[in-house]
Amino acid sequence: MFSSGYFIIIIGFMVLSGTVGFILKRKFNKFSEEPSAAGLTGREIAEKMLSDYGIHDVKVTCVPGQLTDHYNPIAKTVNLSESVYHESNAAAAAVAAHECGHAAQHANAYRWLKFRSAMVPVQTVSGMLLNIIMFGSIFIGAIFYEIFPYQNVLLILTISYGAMALFSLVTLPVEFDASKRALVWIQNSGTATHGEYQKAKSALNWAATTYVVAALGAITTMLFFLLQFLGADE
């Protein structure tokens, strides 16, 4: 079931994802060492951007960890990691503005964000099915495939990875749009110099690349199992 081809795909995209993540982290660390001319912390950047967008029901909070920043549409909170929340630099401004971009999407009922939110339960179920099949293949082996026919398992794998691929694809316009909103605001708000704007743009572009790699990995894996399923059907 999980042949050498599958593991080559997984390992290949793990290496690619790790490389992109390393470059992203290095850029954020580099840009974090250069203080912002405006002197605004990530928290202040977020609060100002939300205010400029007329969003007054979203709270800016601090969460532990590094690159753990995210927007919670249920709690309506922009959650910034400790370094982003407290520090004043191009990296912090980029991340804070990006997460506020998601808040703006939510406030404007951005269709791709609504679509991605609707797909979260499907993504969760797909992940559970993949874990069950992986566990059964490793720890039960042939008995697992006596209970569940091989072709049926291939179909479940194809559908599950297909759902994950679709989720990854839908995530792309959500993330790119949030970065676009962030960069437009940074450029027009006067909170960053031209040099700081370029650094923020570079950081957000590399952050977006991580989602592109994830989408390519999900699509490739789905196609791998689809071809196996079609071959098993012959």
Secondary structure, DSSP 8 states (H G I E B T S, - for coil): ---HHHHHHHHHHHHHHHHHHHHHHHHHHHHHTSB-SS---HHHHHHHHHHHTT--S-EEEEESSSS--EEETTTTEEEEEHHHHH--BHHHHHHHHHHHHHHHHHHTT-HHHHHHHHHHHHHHHHHHHHHHHHHHHHHTTHHHHHHS-HHHHHHHHHHHHHHHHHHHHHHHHHHHHHHHHHHHHHHHHT-S-HHHHHHHHHHHHHHHHHHHHHHHHHHHHHHHHHHHHHHHT-
